[in-house]
Amino acid sequence: MRRSHVLTVVLSCGLAASALAQPCGTPWSQSPAAGPSARRHHAVTYDSVRGKVVLFGGLNGSTDLGDTWEWTAAGPGGGGSWLLRSTTGPSPRDHCGLAFDSVRQKTVLFGGNTPSGFSNQTWEWDGNTWTQVLPPVSPPAMDASVMAYDPGRQRTVLVSTLSGAGAGRTWQYDGITWAVFTDNTPAALPGYSSLTYDPARSLMNLVVPYYGGYLNLGQATFERNASGAWTYRQYGTLPMSLTGPATVFDPILNQVLFVDNGAYCGKTSIWAWNGVWTLLSSSGPALAEGRPPVFDAAGGQLLLFGGRPVGGPLDSSETWLCRSDSRPGPTLFNQGVRSVYIRLGGPTGALSVSATGTGTITYQWRLNQQNLSDGGSFSGTHTPTLTIDPTDISYAGDYDAIVTDSCGSTFRASTHVIMTCYPNCDGSSSPPILNAEDFQCFLNFYASGCLSPANCYANCDGSTATPILNANDFQCFLNAYAGGCQ
């Protein structure tokens, strides 16, 4: 009987199913309210004292904007309207940092990309007027989109988006000056990282992309406690956003939300964080770049404005709202990694998903959006676990699942299955397919270790006992090389 590898990272949710129970409903709706002109990479934050969403600047085509708008909810049931508040203040810019200081009751703006280059200016908005602050110490100029307010420290926190010597630094602003902490701060890519304060857990939450080799494996999640130390919490697993992560805190669900701008199925998804990521909704608007989220607590809704639809030449002026306490289908857990290897002719592999929902839950696994059925190389096509017998290279591709309950359907995010002749480590296609480069490739994978038990190319013999990588893997690779590629 064949040995099996389970090609998924099984997460310990630590949540009772009832903790995420939500009513059936359609969480997303487009607001008819007229508002700011079309733009992307603008800055937004929520003024919790006045109950307003504040929006500044952004980029329309290739033109930077410098206007200030505010959104006022129609009431706790949602909806609302936009109002232009100012056309003076900071110079036009995009990718600037924006956070609301609830103690001093000021919206703080830092940096950004201006027509003349990156900025290191600090500005404050009091609800009526912008005032430039001249602190004695400031971070270097950067497009600083990675910023949030920490009410525990009573400081605005910024994570450096610079490369080289400027990377990996945390800055804090107290209303007078900025101070730098050269701790173990992860390097944050501008436009591809997000910082949020989680008051339910009294922690700063930082999300950055996680790469293993050339594979984008999802998001790396860090948290920072009151002592100021950043800690890895989860990496190499979903969610994964192709347009950069964006997080906000939802006081209704009492969780950090990750807004995935369409990495899967062409739709905006929402994930919730409570020590692990859980998919809440995958039914949102189509993918758009540069569309930062903000939670409008007065309206009990997540708000998305603008962005550039993928494949489209023009920026958007649409306002989308989401009530995250409703759901169109089951809540999904344990969805595995973004990409995995299965050896052609090797052990069977398994992709998994767990779900909670209302009524009977059904499953339909798909390959490249085509429904699968049991038989041949597939089994479990209508169960939580799909088993793949890698007998044919045509079974490589994107696997997902449609999970349905009495509320509706939720997509299990796709996993890209790479199925190759195992000893062809470098993936070459020109004769000779097997050559010395494959040996060097294997050695490189061996030296880099295992990204996860389910994504460890060098574990040729499929062992699970420690040490996973050992001399048997070298002999296994030599045997596979000698067998050639059929």
C-alpha positions as CSV (number, residue, x, y, z in Angstrom):
1,M,0.0,0.0,0.0
2,R,1.3,3.4,-0.8
3,R,2.6,5.8,1.8
4,S,0.6,9.0,2.0
5,H,1.7,12.6,2.7
6,V,-1.0,15.1,4.0
7,L,-0.2,18.2,2.0
8,T,-1.7,20.7,4.3
9,V,-0.8,22.6,7.5
10,V,-3.3,21.7,10.2
11,L,-4.0,24.6,12.4
12,S,-5.2,24.4,16.0
13,C,-8.0,26.9,15.9
14,G,-8.6,27.1,19.6
15,L,-12.1,28.3,18.9
16,A,-15.4,26.6,19.6
17,A,-17.6,26.5,16.5
18,S,-20.2,28.6,18.2
19,A,-17.7,31.4,18.8
20,L,-17.9,32.2,15.1
21,A,-21.6,31.5,14.6
22,Q,-23.1,34.1,12.3
23,P,-26.5,34.6,10.8
24,C,-27.1,33.9,7.1
25,G,-27.0,36.9,4.9
26,T,-25.1,38.8,2.2
27,P,-22.4,40.7,3.9
28,W,-21.3,42.9,1.0
29,S,-23.2,45.8,-0.7
30,Q,-22.2,48.7,-2.9
31,S,-23.1,52.2,-1.5
32,P,-24.9,54.5,-3.9
33,A,-23.4,57.6,-2.1
34,A,-21.4,59.9,-4.2
35,G,-18.0,60.8,-2.8
36,P,-14.3,61.3,-3.6
37,S,-13.0,61.1,-7.2
38,A,-11.5,57.8,-8.5
39,R,-8.2,56.9,-6.8
40,R,-6.0,54.2,-5.4
41,H,-3.3,54.0,-2.7
42,H,-5.0,56.6,-0.6
43,A,-4.9,56.6,3.2
44,V,-7.9,55.9,5.5
45,T,-8.5,55.7,9.3
46,Y,-11.4,55.9,11.7
47,D,-11.8,58.8,14.1
48,S,-13.4,57.1,17.0
49,V,-14.2,60.3,18.9
50,R,-16.2,62.0,16.1
51,G,-17.4,58.7,14.5
52,K,-16.0,59.5,11.1
53,V,-13.9,57.7,8.5
54,V,-11.1,60.1,7.3
55,L,-9.7,59.7,3.8
56,F,-6.7,61.6,2.4
57,G,-5.0,61.8,-0.9
58,G,-4.1,58.9,-3.2
59,L,-3.3,58.5,-6.9
60,N,-5.6,59.0,-9.8
61,G,-3.9,57.6,-12.8
62,S,-0.5,59.2,-12.5
63,T,-1.7,62.3,-10.6
64,D,-1.3,62.6,-6.8
65,L,-4.2,64.0,-4.9
66,G,-4.3,66.1,-1.7
67,D,-7.9,66.4,-0.7
68,T,-9.5,65.3,2.6
69,W,-12.9,63.5,2.8
70,E,-14.9,62.2,5.7
71,W,-17.5,59.4,5.7
72,T,-20.4,59.6,8.2
73,A,-22.5,56.5,8.8
74,A,-26.3,56.7,8.4
75,G,-26.6,54.9,11.7
76,P,-25.8,51.6,13.4
77,G,-27.6,49.7,10.6
78,G,-25.0,50.8,8.0
79,G,-24.9,53.0,5.0
80,G,-23.7,56.6,5.0
81,S,-22.4,59.6,3.0
82,W,-19.2,61.3,2.0
83,L,-18.3,65.0,2.5
84,L,-15.3,66.9,1.2
85,R,-13.6,68.6,4.2
86,S,-10.4,70.2,2.9
87,T,-8.3,70.8,-0.1
88,T,-5.4,72.3,1.8
89,G,-2.9,70.8,4.1
90,P,-0.3,68.1,3.2
91,S,0.9,68.3,-0.4
92,P,-0.6,65.7,-2.8
93,R,0.7,62.2,-2.2
94,D,0.0,58.5,-2.2
95,H,1.0,55.6,0.1
96,C,1.2,57.8,3.2
97,G,0.6,56.5,6.7
98,L,-2.6,57.5,8.6
99,A,-3.7,56.7,12.1
100,F,-6.0,58.2,14.7
101,D,-4.6,59.1,18.1
102,S,-7.6,58.6,20.3
103,V,-6.0,60.2,23.4
104,R,-4.9,63.5,21.7
105,Q,-7.9,63.2,19.3
106,K,-5.8,63.9,16.3
107,T,-5.4,62.0,13.0
108,V,-1.7,61.6,12.3
109,L,-0.2,61.5,8.8
110,F,3.4,60.6,8.0
111,G,5.4,60.3,4.8
112,G,4.1,59.2,1.5
113,N,5.1,59.3,-2.1
114,T,4.9,62.8,-3.6
115,P,5.7,64.2,-7.1
116,S,9.0,65.3,-5.7
117,G,9.9,62.0,-4.0
118,F,9.3,60.3,-0.6
119,S,8.4,62.5,2.3
120,N,9.2,62.4,6.0
121,Q,6.7,65.1,7.0
122,T,4.3,64.7,10.0
123,W,0.9,66.3,9.9
124,E,-2.1,66.3,12.2
125,W,-5.8,66.7,11.4
126,D,-8.1,67.9,14.2
127,G,-11.4,67.4,12.3
128,N,-11.2,70.9,10.8
129,T,-7.6,71.9,10.0
130,W,-4.3,70.2,9.0
131,T,-1.2,71.4,10.9
132,Q,2.3,70.3,10.1
133,V,4.3,69.2,13.1
134,L,8.1,69.6,13.2
135,P,9.3,66.9,15.6
136,P,13.0,67.1,16.6
137,V,13.5,63.5,15.5
138,S,11.7,61.9,12.5
139,P,11.8,58.6,10.6
140,P,13.6,58.8,7.2
141,A,11.5,59.7,4.2
142,M,9.4,56.7,3.0
143,D,6.1,55.7,1.6
144,A,4.9,54.8,5.1
145,S,1.7,52.9,4.7
146,V,2.4,50.6,7.7
147,M,1.1,52.6,10.6
148,A,-1.4,52.2,13.5
149,Y,-2.2,53.7,16.9
150,D,-1.4,51.8,20.1
151,P,-3.7,53.1,22.9
152,G,-1.8,51.0,25.5
153,R,1.4,52.9,24.9
154,Q,-0.5,56.0,23.7
155,R,1.8,56.1,20.7
156,T,1.4,56.1,16.9
157,V,3.4,53.2,15.7
158,L,5.2,53.0,12.3
159,V,7.1,50.0,10.9
160,S,9.8,51.0,8.5
161,T,9.2,50.1,4.8
162,L,12.7,51.0,3.8
163,S,15.2,48.5,2.4
164,G,18.8,47.9,3.6
165,A,19.9,49.5,6.8
166,G,16.6,51.3,7.3
167,A,14.5,48.1,7.3
168,G,13.3,46.3,10.3
169,R,12.7,49.2,12.6
170,T,9.8,50.3,14.7
171,W,9.1,54.0,15.3
172,Q,6.7,55.6,17.8
173,Y,5.3,59.1,17.9
174,D,4.0,60.6,21.1
175,G,2.7,63.9,19.7
176,I,6.0,65.7,20.2
177,T,8.8,63.5,18.6
178,W,9.5,60.2,17.0
179,A,11.6,57.5,18.6
180,V,13.2,54.5,17.0
181,F,13.4,51.0,18.5
182,T,16.1,48.8,16.8
183,D,14.4,45.5,17.9
184,N,13.7,42.4,15.9
185,T,11.2,44.2,13.7
186,P,10.4,42.3,10.5
187,A,11.1,44.1,7.2
188,A,7.9,45.4,5.8
189,L,7.4,45.9,2.1
190,P,5.7,49.1,1.1
191,G,2.2,48.4,-0.2
192,Y,2.6,44.7,0.8
193,S,2.3,44.9,4.6
194,S,-0.3,46.0,7.2
195,L,-0.3,47.0,10.8
196,T,-3.3,47.0,13.1
197,Y,-3.9,47.3,16.9
198,D,-5.9,44.4,18.4
199,P,-7.6,45.7,21.5
200,A,-9.1,42.3,22.3
201,R,-5.6,40.9,22.8
202,S,-3.7,44.2,23.6
203,L,-1.3,43.5,20.8
204,M,0.0,45.1,17.6
205,N,-0.7,42.8,14.6
206,L,1.7,43.0,11.6
207,V,1.2,41.0,8.4
208,V,3.8,40.7,5.7
209,P,4.2,38.3,2.7
210,Y,6.0,35.0,3.4
211,Y,8.2,33.5,0.7
212,G,9.8,30.0,0.5
213,G,12.2,30.0,-2.4
214,Y,10.3,31.3,-5.3
215,L,6.9,30.3,-3.8
216,N,4.6,32.8,-2.2
217,L,3.3,30.7,0.6
218,G,0.9,33.1,2.2
219,Q,1.3,35.7,5.0
220,A,3.6,35.9,7.9
221,T,1.8,37.2,11.0
222,F,3.7,38.9,13.9
223,E,2.5,40.4,17.2
224,R,4.1,42.9,19.5
225,N,3.2,42.9,23.2
226,A,3.5,45.7,25.8
227,S,7.3,45.0,26.3
228,G,7.9,45.9,22.7
229,A,9.0,42.5,21.3
230,W,7.8,41.2,17.9
231,T,6.9,37.5,17.9
232,Y,6.2,35.2,15.0
233,R,2.7,33.8,15.4
234,Q,2.0,32.1,12.1
235,Y,3.6,31.8,8.6
236,G,3.5,29.8,5.4
237,T,-0.3,29.4,5.5
238,L,-3.4,31.2,4.2
239,P,-4.5,33.9,3.7
240,M,-2.5,35.2,0.8
241,S,-3.3,38.4,-1.1
242,L,-1.8,39.0,-4.5
243,T,-2.3,42.8,-4.1
244,G,-0.9,43.2,-0.6
245,P,-2.5,42.5,2.8
246,A,-4.8,44.9,4.5
247,T,-6.0,44.5,8.1
248,V,-8.4,46.3,10.4
249,F,-10.0,45.6,13.8
250,D,-13.7,44.7,13.9
251,P,-15.2,45.6,17.3
252,I,-18.4,43.5,16.4
253,L,-16.6,40.2,15.9
254,N,-13.9,41.4,18.3
255,Q,-11.2,40.2,15.9
256,V,-8.6,41.5,13.5
257,L,-9.9,41.2,9.9
258,F,-7.7,40.5,6.9
259,V,-9.1,41.9,3.7
260,D,-7.8,39.8,0.8
261,N,-8.3,41.9,-2.3
262,G,-9.2,39.0,-4.6
263,A,-6.3,36.6,-4.4
264,Y,-8.7,33.7,-4.9
265,C,-11.7,33.3,-7.2
266,G,-11.4,36.9,-8.4
267,K,-13.4,38.1,-5.3
268,T,-12.5,40.0,-2.2
269,S,-12.3,37.7,0.8
270,I,-12.4,38.4,4.6
271,W,-10.4,36.4,7.1
272,A,-10.6,36.8,10.9
273,W,-7.6,36.5,13.3
274,N,-7.8,35.2,16.9
275,G,-4.5,33.5,17.0
276,V,-5.2,31.7,13.7
277,W,-6.7,32.9,10.4
278,T,-10.3,31.8,9.6
279,L,-12.1,32.5,6.3
280,L,-15.4,34.4,7.0
281,S,-16.5,35.5,3.5
282,S,-15.3,35.1,-0.1
283,S,-18.2,36.8,-1.8
284,G,-17.0,40.4,-2.0
285,P,-16.3,42.8,-4.9
286,A,-13.8,42.0,-7.7
287,L,-10.1,42.4,-7.1
288,A,-8.8,45.9,-7.0
289,E,-5.3,47.2,-6.2
290,G,-4.6,50.0,-3.7
291,R,-8.0,49.8,-1.9
292,P,-7.2,50.1,1.8
293,P,-10.0,49.0,4.3
294,V,-11.3,50.8,7.3
295,F,-13.8,49.8,9.9
296,D,-16.7,52.3,10.4
297,A,-17.7,51.4,14.0
298,A,-20.6,53.9,13.9
299,G,-22.2,52.0,11.1
300,G,-21.0,48.6,12.2
301,Q,-19.4,48.0,8.7
302,L,-16.2,47.5,6.9
303,L,-15.7,50.2,4.2
304,L,-13.6,49.9,1.0
305,F,-13.3,52.8,-1.4
306,G,-11.7,53.1,-4.8
307,G,-8.8,51.0,-6.0
308,R,-7.8,50.0,-9.5
309,P,-9.6,46.9,-10.7
310,V,-7.1,44.3,-11.9
311,G,-6.8,44.4,-15.7
312,G,-8.5,47.7,-15.8
313,P,-6.9,51.0,-17.0
314,L,-8.9,53.3,-14.7
315,D,-9.2,53.8,-11.0
316,S,-12.5,53.3,-9.2
317,S,-14.7,55.6,-7.2
318,E,-16.9,52.9,-5.8
319,T,-17.7,52.6,-2.1
320,W,-18.3,49.0,-0.8
321,L,-19.6,48.1,2.6
322,C,-19.5,44.8,4.4
323,R,-21.2,43.7,7.6
324,S,-18.9,41.0,8.8
325,D,-21.5,39.5,11.2
326,S,-23.4,38.0,8.3
327,R,-22.2,35.2,6.1
328,P,-23.3,33.6,2.8
329,G,-22.0,30.1,3.6
330,P,-20.0,27.9,5.9
331,T,-17.0,29.1,8.0
332,L,-13.8,27.4,6.8
333,F,-10.7,26.2,8.8
334,N,-7.5,24.4,8.0
335,Q,-7.1,25.3,4.4
336,G,-3.5,24.4,3.9
337,V,-0.6,26.1,2.2
338,R,-0.6,28.1,-1.0
339,S,1.7,25.8,-3.1
340,V,2.8,22.1,-2.6
341,Y,4.8,19.5,-4.5
342,I,3.5,16.0,-5.3
343,R,6.0,13.7,-6.9
344,L,4.8,12.2,-10.1
345,G,4.5,8.4,-9.5
346,G,5.2,9.0,-5.8
347,P,3.1,8.8,-2.6
348,T,-0.5,10.0,-2.7
349,G,-1.2,13.5,-1.4
350,A,-4.2,14.9,0.4
351,L,-5.7,18.4,0.5
352,S,-8.1,19.2,3.4
353,V,-10.6,21.7,4.7
354,S,-12.7,21.9,7.8
355,A,-16.0,23.7,8.0
356,T,-18.8,24.7,10.4
357,G,-22.2,26.0,9.3
358,T,-25.9,25.6,9.4
359,G,-27.6,22.3,8.4
360,T,-26.0,19.7,6.2
361,I,-22.5,20.6,4.8
362,T,-21.5,19.3,1.4
363,Y,-18.2,19.4,-0.4
364,Q,-17.2,19.6,-4.1
365,W,-13.5,19.6,-4.9
366,R,-12.3,21.1,-8.2
367,L,-9.2,21.1,-10.4
368,N,-8.8,24.3,-12.4
369,Q,-12.4,25.2,-11.6
370,Q,-13.7,21.8,-13.0
371,N,-15.6,19.5,-10.7
372,L,-13.9,16.3,-9.7
373,S,-15.5,12.9,-9.1
374,D,-14.3,9.8,-7.4
375,G,-12.4,7.3,-9.5
376,G,-9.0,6.9,-11.1
377,S,-6.5,9.1,-9.4
378,F,-9.1,10.9,-7.1
379,S,-11.0,9.9,-4.0
380,G,-12.9,11.9,-1.4
381,T,-14.0,14.5,-4.0
382,H,-17.2,15.1,-1.9
383,T,-15.6,15.0,1.5
384,P,-13.4,17.3,3.6
385,T,-10.3,15.5,2.4
386,L,-9.3,15.0,-1.3
387,T,-6.8,12.3,-2.0
388,I,-4.7,12.6,-5.2
389,D,-2.8,9.6,-6.7
390,P,-0.1,11.4,-8.8
391,T,-0.1,9.1,-11.8
392,D,-0.4,11.8,-14.5
393,I,1.2,15.2,-14.8
394,S,-2.1,16.6,-16.1
395,Y,-3.3,16.5,-12.5
396,A,-1.1,19.4,-11.6
397,G,-2.9,22.7,-11.3
398,D,-5.1,24.7,-8.9
399,Y,-7.3,22.7,-6.5
400,D,-10.1,24.3,-4.6
401,A,-13.5,23.3,-3.1
402,I,-17.0,24.6,-2.9
403,V,-18.4,24.1,0.6
404,T,-22.1,24.5,1.0
405,D,-24.6,24.7,3.8
406,S,-28.2,25.9,4.2
407,C,-26.9,29.6,4.1
408,G,-25.0,29.2,0.8
409,S,-21.5,28.4,-0.5
410,T,-18.0,29.3,0.5
411,F,-14.9,28.7,-1.6
412,R,-12.0,26.8,0.0
413,A,-9.0,28.9,-1.3
414,S,-7.0,27.2,-4.0
415,T,-3.7,25.3,-3.5
416,H,-1.4,25.1,-6.5
417,V,-0.2,21.6,-6.9
418,I,3.2,21.2,-8.6
419,M,3.6,17.7,-10.1
420,T,6.9,17.0,-11.7
421,C,9.3,14.2,-12.3
422,Y,10.9,14.2,-8.8
423,P,14.7,14.2,-9.7
424,N,14.1,17.0,-12.2
425,C,14.6,19.4,-9.3
426,D,15.4,22.5,-11.4
427,G,12.3,22.0,-13.5
428,S,14.3,22.1,-16.8
429,S,12.6,21.1,-20.0
430,S,15.5,21.0,-22.5
431,P,17.4,17.7,-23.0
432,P,19.0,16.3,-21.0
433,I,16.3,16.9,-18.5
434,L,18.3,15.3,-15.7
435,N,21.7,16.8,-15.3
436,A,24.2,18.1,-12.7
437,E,22.0,21.1,-12.0
438,D,19.5,18.8,-10.5
439,F,22.0,17.6,-7.9
440,Q,22.9,21.2,-7.0
441,C,19.2,22.0,-6.8
442,F,18.6,19.1,-4.4
443,L,21.5,20.1,-2.2
444,N,20.2,23.7,-2.0
445,F,16.8,22.4,-0.9
446,Y,18.4,20.1,1.6
447,A,20.5,23.0,3.1
448,S,17.4,25.2,3.4
449,G,15.5,22.6,5.4
450,C,11.8,22.0,5.5
451,L,9.4,25.0,5.1
452,S,6.8,22.8,6.7
453,P,6.3,19.0,6.9
454,A,3.9,19.3,4.0
455,N,6.2,21.3,1.8
456,C,9.7,19.8,2.1
457,Y,11.1,18.9,-1.3
458,A,14.3,17.4,0.1
459,N,12.4,14.9,2.2
460,C,12.7,12.3,-0.6
461,D,11.9,9.3,1.5
462,G,8.8,10.8,3.0
463,S,10.0,10.3,6.6
464,T,8.2,11.9,9.5
465,A,10.6,11.0,12.4
466,T,13.2,13.5,13.5
467,P,15.5,14.3,11.8
468,I,13.3,14.5,8.8
469,L,16.2,15.2,6.5
470,N,19.0,12.6,6.7
471,A,21.3,10.4,4.6
472,N,18.4,8.3,3.4
473,D,17.1,11.3,1.4
474,F,20.4,11.5,-0.5
475,Q,20.1,7.8,-1.4
476,C,16.5,8.2,-2.3
477,F,17.3,11.1,-4.6
478,L,20.1,9.1,-6.3
479,N,17.7,6.1,-6.9
480,A,15.1,8.4,-8.4
481,Y,17.7,10.1,-10.6
482,A,18.9,6.7,-11.8
483,G,15.3,5.7,-12.6
484,G,15.0,8.7,-14.9
485,C,11.9,10.6,-16.0
486,Q,9.3,8.6,-17.9
